[in-house]
Amino acid sequence: MQLSFLIVTKNRPNELKFTLNKLRSLLDLSKHEVLVFVDGCHETQKIIQPYNWVKWTMGEKSVGASQARNKLYKKAKGKILIGLDDDAHPISNNFIAEVEKEFEKNNKLGIISFQEVRGIYESDFIALGHAKQGESYLTSDFIGCGFAISNEVYNKTNGFPVWIDIYGEEPALALEVLDLNYEILFKNSIIVNHRVNREKRMKQGKNYFRFEKQLRNSIRYFLVYYPNPILKIIKLLIHNFLKYAIKDIHYFKLFCKVCLSTIFQLFTILKFRKPVNKKTLKYKLNLRALKY
């Protein structure tokens, strides 16, 4: 098996159908496979029957995106694993060939981060017209809606972290890949359309859910991976307190909730502690940041 496409989905059956229909036209099922993890949502089960070429995994209870990915990726057989969100699909020409070519020419390549074109368009051709021109470069992170990772490299890591549910799983895996001395490449010419309603997202304004998850998981990220995490955590807390918690009572309550839950769950978090090499952290700082 050359390629495995992997998707975690929850409560978006129509988006998933659209993505699967797009993928089917790209695939040669003799050497490509598609695996989907249904994260505890019964509505999605109703669409399964027409897609008998998909390898389905049904989760009775929702475990969150990162834990679902951890379970799903263990089942993939492809040499290259391509991760997509359920509302994202490839739109660039020769998508599969381009991915394979990058891994073939660089044996130190661990992850390819694709260019993300956000928005809902009438056609893939129009979506491609909104792609940004630019160069490819080595970076320290990848976008979860569209990326490729070597199966061999993935299996050398701990996989997507089970100590995160959502928001923060990509930086965790990326850091482990860098610590193994593999590279992460942002490839500008390999493009996915992330079908999000940009105007709707902008109107949503404050996102308390995202704030809580990102603060919680950022603290855990430092506790697990950094040799000396205390200063990083203090700076993180000060920044989030001054920027959010001090100005909004809801952010303040969530800030306190995260701090207390971290204290109560500290010993559980520290069971996953595996500090990376200090050289990896220095190397990461010198890499060009990925633009989301």
Kinemage of the C-alpha trace (Angstrom):
@kinemage 1
@onewidth
@group {chain A} dominant
@subgroup {mainchain}
@vectorlist {calphas} color= white
{ca met a 1} P 0.000 0.000 0.000
{ca gln a 2} L 1.505 3.308 -1.097
{ca leu a 3} L -0.852 5.879 0.412
{ca ser a 4} L -3.335 6.002 3.274
{ca phe a 5} L -5.805 8.893 3.508
{ca leu a 6} L -6.973 9.358 7.107
{ca ile a 7} L -9.954 11.379 8.302
{ca val a 8} L -11.499 11.864 11.736
{ca thr a 9} L -15.088 13.084 11.610
{ca lys a 10} L -17.764 14.187 14.050
{ca asn a 11} L -21.280 15.420 13.288
{ca arg a 12} L -20.546 16.606 9.750
{ca pro a 13} L -21.853 13.844 7.471
{ca asn a 14} L -22.500 16.112 4.490
{ca glu a 15} L -19.002 17.586 4.632
{ca leu a 16} L -17.540 14.099 4.879
{ca lys a 17} L -19.551 12.877 1.874
{ca phe a 18} L -18.277 15.777 -0.195
{ca thr a 19} L -14.663 15.001 0.762
{ca leu a 20} L -15.004 11.280 0.088
{ca asn a 21} L -16.557 11.932 -3.325
{ca lys a 22} L -13.636 14.191 -4.197
{ca leu a 23} L -11.089 11.625 -3.012
{ca arg a 24} L -12.616 8.735 -4.964
{ca ser a 25} L -11.695 10.352 -8.273
{ca leu a 26} L -8.026 10.479 -7.217
{ca leu a 27} L -7.637 6.942 -5.941
{ca asp a 28} L -6.336 3.678 -7.273
{ca leu a 29} L -7.699 1.317 -4.631
{ca ser a 30} L -5.070 -1.297 -5.468
{ca lys a 31} L -2.453 0.948 -3.854
{ca his a 32} L -4.431 3.605 -1.992
{ca glu a 33} L -6.746 3.318 1.006
{ca val a 34} L -9.065 5.635 2.900
{ca leu a 35} L -9.646 5.227 6.629
{ca val a 36} L -12.288 7.185 8.542
{ca phe a 37} L -12.775 7.342 12.308
{ca val a 38} L -16.318 8.311 13.324
{ca asp a 39} L -15.845 9.991 16.689
{ca gly a 40} L -19.013 9.095 18.564
{ca cys a 41} L -21.633 10.551 16.208
{ca his a 42} L -24.617 8.490 15.061
{ca glu a 43} L -25.656 10.762 12.196
{ca thr a 44} L -22.512 9.859 10.266
{ca gln a 45} L -23.331 6.148 10.492
{ca lys a 46} L -26.262 6.728 8.130
{ca ile a 47} L -23.990 7.579 5.183
{ca ile a 48} L -21.632 4.589 5.428
{ca gln a 49} L -23.287 2.066 3.104
{ca pro a 50} L -22.489 3.729 -0.286
{ca tyr a 51} L -18.835 4.060 0.691
{ca asn a 52} L -17.882 0.408 0.997
{ca trp a 53} L -14.387 1.217 -0.306
{ca val a 54} L -13.714 3.171 2.905
{ca lys a 55} L -12.324 1.432 5.987
{ca trp a 56} L -14.530 2.665 8.807
{ca thr a 57} L -13.798 2.756 12.526
{ca met a 58} L -16.788 3.550 14.737
{ca gly a 59} L -16.254 5.194 18.095
{ca glu a 60} L -19.232 4.791 20.409
{ca lys a 61} L -18.166 7.724 22.588
{ca ser a 62} L -16.331 10.831 21.466
{ca val a 63} L -12.673 10.783 22.468
{ca gly a 64} L -11.556 13.988 20.735
{ca ala a 65} L -9.590 14.566 17.560
{ca ser a 66} L -6.113 13.702 18.828
{ca gln a 67} L -7.039 10.434 20.543
{ca ala a 68} L -9.146 9.449 17.539
{ca arg a 69} L -6.190 10.073 15.238
{ca asn a 70} L -3.962 8.060 17.556
{ca lys a 71} L -6.298 5.084 17.215
{ca leu a 72} L -6.837 5.477 13.487
{ca tyr a 73} L -3.254 5.985 12.354
{ca lys a 74} L -2.182 2.690 13.908
{ca lys a 75} L -4.379 0.927 11.352
{ca ala a 76} L -2.910 2.581 8.252
{ca lys a 77} L -0.839 0.424 5.902
{ca gly a 78} L 0.416 3.030 3.460
{ca lys a 79} L 4.040 4.107 3.278
{ca ile a 80} L 2.773 7.690 3.324
{ca leu a 81} L -0.090 8.849 5.538
{ca ile a 82} L -2.173 11.802 4.366
{ca gly a 83} L -4.254 13.502 7.030
{ca leu a 84} L -7.309 15.520 6.053
{ca asp a 85} L -10.114 17.200 7.938
{ca asp a 86} L -13.577 16.013 6.990
{ca asp a 87} L -14.180 19.404 5.348
{ca ala a 88} L -10.953 19.550 3.334
{ca his a 89} L -9.966 18.014 0.000
{ca pro a 90} L -7.004 18.183 -2.430
{ca ile a 91} L -7.274 20.674 -5.288
{ca ser a 92} L -3.746 20.968 -6.740
{ca asn a 93} L -2.757 19.201 -9.945
{ca asn a 94} L -0.940 15.856 -9.616
{ca phe a 95} L -1.576 15.915 -5.866
{ca ile a 96} L -0.555 12.329 -5.114
{ca ala a 97} L 2.449 12.353 -7.459
{ca glu a 98} L 3.746 15.573 -5.883
{ca val a 99} L 3.504 14.128 -2.384
{ca glu a 100} L 5.301 10.934 -3.384
{ca lys a 101} L 8.024 12.878 -5.229
{ca glu a 102} L 8.911 14.935 -2.151
{ca phe a 103} L 9.404 11.873 0.031
{ca glu a 104} L 11.372 10.053 -2.681
{ca lys a 105} L 13.917 12.845 -3.090
{ca asn a 106} L 14.522 13.505 0.621
{ca asn a 107} L 15.033 10.622 3.021
{ca lys a 108} L 15.128 13.049 5.961
{ca leu a 109} L 11.643 14.353 5.223
{ca gly a 110} L 9.172 13.506 7.984
{ca ile a 111} L 6.155 15.705 7.283
{ca ile a 112} L 4.818 17.798 4.402
{ca ser a 113} L 2.488 20.632 5.349
{ca phe a 114} L 0.169 21.564 2.494
{ca gln a 115} L -1.008 25.033 1.536
{ca glu a 116} L -4.506 25.640 2.900
{ca val a 117} L -7.008 27.640 0.851
{ca arg a 118} L -9.895 28.571 3.129
{ca gly a 119} L -13.375 29.227 1.872
{ca ile a 120} L -16.327 27.756 0.003
{ca tyr a 121} L -16.045 28.047 -3.772
{ca glu a 122} L -18.132 27.046 -6.750
{ca ser a 123} L -15.340 24.899 -8.157
{ca asp a 124} L -11.838 23.653 -7.392
{ca phe a 125} L -10.579 25.788 -10.273
{ca ile a 126} L -11.871 28.921 -8.542
{ca ala a 127} L -10.442 27.770 -5.226
{ca leu a 128} L -7.034 27.292 -6.857
{ca gly a 129} L -7.232 30.873 -8.032
{ca his a 130} L -7.123 31.929 -4.369
{ca ala a 131} L -3.944 29.981 -3.624
{ca lys a 132} L -0.942 32.103 -2.667
{ca gln a 133} L 2.172 32.123 -4.770
{ca gly a 134} L 5.408 31.641 -2.902
{ca glu a 135} L 8.285 29.405 -2.025
{ca ser a 136} L 8.424 26.191 -0.064
{ca tyr a 137} L 10.478 26.141 3.111
{ca leu a 138} L 11.418 24.088 6.158
{ca thr a 139} L 9.225 24.824 9.150
{ca ser a 140} L 8.451 23.612 12.661
{ca asp a 141} L 4.740 22.787 12.402
{ca phe a 142} L 1.991 21.573 10.093
{ca ile a 143} L -1.691 22.222 9.522
{ca gly a 144} L -4.009 19.429 10.587
{ca cys a 145} L -6.501 19.957 7.757
{ca gly a 146} L -3.956 18.818 5.166
{ca phe a 147} L -0.568 17.154 5.590
{ca ala a 148} L 1.442 14.031 4.812
{ca ile a 149} L 3.716 12.090 7.134
{ca ser a 150} L 5.958 9.107 6.503
{ca asn a 151} L 4.461 6.034 8.165
{ca glu a 152} L 7.950 4.932 9.189
{ca val a 153} L 8.599 8.267 10.892
{ca tyr a 154} L 5.165 8.350 12.513
{ca asn a 155} L 5.753 4.946 14.078
{ca lys a 156} L 9.000 6.183 15.618
{ca thr a 157} L 7.069 8.837 17.535
{ca asn a 158} L 4.439 8.335 20.219
{ca gly a 159} L 1.846 9.266 17.611
{ca phe a 160} L -0.816 11.873 18.097
{ca pro a 161} L -0.885 12.557 21.854
{ca val a 162} L -3.563 10.900 23.983
{ca trp a 163} L -3.110 13.615 26.619
{ca ile a 164} L -4.690 16.192 24.269
{ca asp a 165} L -8.230 16.090 22.918
{ca ile a 166} L -8.222 18.957 20.405
{ca tyr a 167} L -6.118 22.055 19.609
{ca gly a 168} L -2.422 21.397 20.055
{ca glu a 169} L -1.945 17.873 18.752
{ca glu a 170} L -0.084 18.972 15.606
{ca pro a 171} L 2.693 20.917 17.420
{ca ala a 172} L 3.197 17.949 19.747
{ca leu a 173} L 3.703 15.465 16.908
{ca ala a 174} L 5.784 17.984 14.948
{ca leu a 175} L 8.193 18.442 17.859
{ca glu a 176} L 8.674 14.681 18.208
{ca val a 177} L 9.431 14.438 14.482
{ca leu a 178} L 12.026 17.226 14.740
{ca asp a 179} L 13.566 15.545 17.778
{ca leu a 180} L 14.124 12.450 15.634
{ca asn a 181} L 16.155 14.657 13.249
{ca tyr a 182} L 13.570 14.627 10.479
{ca glu a 183} L 12.429 17.692 8.564
{ca ile a 184} L 9.037 19.349 8.130
{ca leu a 185} L 8.476 20.958 4.749
{ca phe a 186} L 5.805 23.494 3.873
{ca lys a 187} L 5.130 22.733 0.220
{ca asn a 188} L 3.389 25.682 -1.393
{ca ser a 189} L 2.358 23.828 -4.554
{ca ile a 190} L 0.500 20.994 -2.771
{ca ile a 191} L -2.860 22.529 -1.945
{ca val a 192} L -6.059 21.612 -0.122
{ca asn a 193} L -9.311 23.524 0.023
{ca his a 194} L -10.470 23.827 3.638
{ca arg a 195} L -14.161 24.480 3.151
{ca val a 196} L -14.772 26.824 6.075
{ca asn a 197} L -17.108 29.786 5.972
{ca arg a 198} L -14.643 32.588 6.631
{ca glu a 199} L -17.277 35.289 7.124
{ca lys a 200} L -19.189 33.150 9.617
{ca arg a 201} L -16.030 32.452 11.590
{ca met a 202} L -15.151 36.117 11.734
{ca lys a 203} L -18.636 36.983 13.039
{ca gln a 204} L -18.396 34.358 15.781
{ca gly a 205} L -16.039 36.641 17.675
{ca lys a 206} L -14.773 35.340 20.993
{ca asn a 207} L -14.129 31.611 21.094
{ca tyr a 208} L -14.143 30.548 24.721
{ca phe a 209} L -13.937 26.865 23.873
{ca arg a 210} L -10.772 27.324 21.827
{ca phe a 211} L -9.221 29.553 24.509
{ca glu a 212} L -9.696 26.913 27.201
{ca lys a 213} L -8.386 24.040 25.097
{ca gln a 214} L -5.371 25.919 23.748
{ca leu a 215} L -4.318 27.223 27.165
{ca arg a 216} L -4.791 23.808 28.759
{ca asn a 217} L -2.875 21.975 26.056
{ca ser a 218} L -0.086 24.552 25.785
{ca ile a 219} L 0.677 24.040 29.473
{ca arg a 220} L 0.709 20.274 28.928
{ca tyr a 221} L 2.936 20.665 25.876
{ca phe a 222} L 5.591 22.440 27.950
{ca leu a 223} L 5.259 19.971 30.836
{ca val a 224} L 5.699 16.966 28.545
{ca tyr a 225} L 8.402 18.146 26.162
{ca tyr a 226} L 10.489 20.928 27.712
{ca pro a 227} L 13.473 20.072 29.936
{ca asn a 228} L 12.776 23.206 32.019
{ca pro a 229} L 9.114 24.115 31.494
{ca ile a 230} L 8.389 26.418 34.440
{ca leu a 231} L 9.492 29.722 32.885
{ca lys a 232} L 7.634 28.957 29.655
{ca ile a 233} L 4.436 28.201 31.596
{ca ile a 234} L 4.719 31.378 33.672
{ca lys a 235} L 5.124 33.495 30.518
{ca leu a 236} L 2.183 31.695 28.910
{ca leu a 237} L -0.061 32.344 31.915
{ca ile a 238} L 0.917 36.007 32.193
{ca his a 239} L 0.279 36.569 28.488
{ca asn a 240} L -3.163 34.932 28.565
{ca phe a 241} L -4.136 36.644 31.804
{ca leu a 242} L -3.273 40.124 30.529
{ca lys a 243} L -4.640 39.629 27.018
{ca tyr a 244} L -7.852 37.763 27.884
{ca ala a 245} L -8.647 36.935 31.513
{ca ile a 246} L -8.307 40.414 32.964
{ca lys a 247} L -10.706 41.868 30.367
{ca asp a 248} L -13.499 39.297 30.282
{ca ile a 249} L -15.153 37.428 33.179
{ca his a 250} L -15.758 34.316 31.053
{ca tyr a 251} L -12.106 34.151 30.029
{ca phe a 252} L -11.158 34.725 33.685
{ca lys a 253} L -13.263 31.770 34.851
{ca leu a 254} L -11.791 29.532 32.148
{ca phe a 255} L -8.290 30.713 33.031
{ca cys a 256} L -8.835 29.708 36.675
{ca lys a 257} L -10.439 26.419 35.623
{ca val a 258} L -7.409 25.486 33.501
{ca cys a 259} L -4.945 26.386 36.260
{ca leu a 260} L -6.825 24.315 38.858
{ca ser a 261} L -7.335 21.325 36.563
{ca thr a 262} L -3.624 21.342 35.688
{ca ile a 263} L -2.716 21.191 39.374
{ca phe a 264} L -5.150 18.357 40.095
{ca gln a 265} L -4.068 16.368 37.010
{ca leu a 266} L -0.357 17.128 37.264
{ca phe a 267} L 0.785 13.620 38.154
{ca thr a 268} L -1.269 12.131 35.319
{ca ile a 269} L 0.237 14.598 32.825
{ca leu a 270} L 3.771 13.917 34.041
{ca lys a 271} L 3.354 10.209 33.216
{ca phe a 272} L 3.709 11.246 29.571
{ca arg a 273} L 6.728 13.456 30.191
{ca lys a 274} L 9.477 12.872 27.646
{ca pro a 275} L 11.660 15.992 27.283
{ca val a 276} L 13.181 16.589 23.873
{ca asn a 277} L 16.807 17.475 23.269
{ca lys a 278} L 17.687 21.114 23.953
{ca lys a 279} L 19.299 21.213 20.503
{ca thr a 280} L 15.891 20.409 19.009
{ca leu a 281} L 14.342 23.418 20.728
{ca lys a 282} L 17.114 25.693 19.476
{ca tyr a 283} L 16.754 24.303 15.954
{ca lys a 284} L 12.982 24.829 16.140
{ca leu a 285} L 13.455 28.504 17.040
{ca asn a 286} L 15.569 29.045 13.922
{ca leu a 287} L 12.995 27.541 11.567
{ca arg a 288} L 10.628 29.730 9.604
{ca ala a 289} L 7.233 29.887 11.260
{ca leu a 290} L 4.282 28.390 9.440
{ca lys a 291} L 1.625 30.911 8.440
{ca tyr a 292} L -1.871 29.645 9.219
